[in-house]
Amino acid sequence: MDAVAAAINTGSELAQIYNDISVLENHHCALTFAILRRKECALLDKAQEQQLPGRL
């Protein structure tokens, strides 16, 4: 049994948060954005301003 199936079958907190749909993928995406929102980790701020001026 893989980790996703185990999370869903056991009714884990992650499976409940993400409604059993792409549990680990959604968790990793949410965690990545949470990290990137931190001031000390905001690696994309300058790149976005330079690449997409006026669109953010």
N, C-alpha and C positions, 0 to 999 in steps of 0.2 A: 504494500500500500504506500502510495507517495504521500508527501507532506500535506498537499492540498486535500486529498481524500481524507486523511486522518483528521485534519482540522474541521472539515465539514461533518464527518461521522461522529466526532466527539462533541460537536456543538461548541467549539472553542469560541473565545471572545472575538477573535479575528473573523471567524466565519459568520458570527452574528452581526458584527459591524458592517461587513461587506456583503451581506445577504447571500452567502454561499456562491457568489459569482466572482471568479478570478481572485480568490481570497489573497493569495500571496502577492500577485501582481499589483492589486489595488493597495495592499499594505505597503509594498516597497515604493510605489509611486507617491503615496501620501507621506511616507517618511522622508523621501528625497526632497519633496517640496517643503516640508517642515524644517529640514536642515538648511535648505537654501534661503529660507526666510530669516534665519538668524543673521544678525548684523555681521558677525565675524565670519560667516560662510557665504555671504551674498555675492557669489562669484559671477553671476550673470547680470548684475545690475548695470555695469558699465557697457558690457557687450550689447545688451538690449537697447540702451540709449543710443549707441553708435549705429547699430544696424537698422533699427526701426524708429527713427525719430518721429515723435508726434503720434505714434500708434499705441503707446502703452498707457 
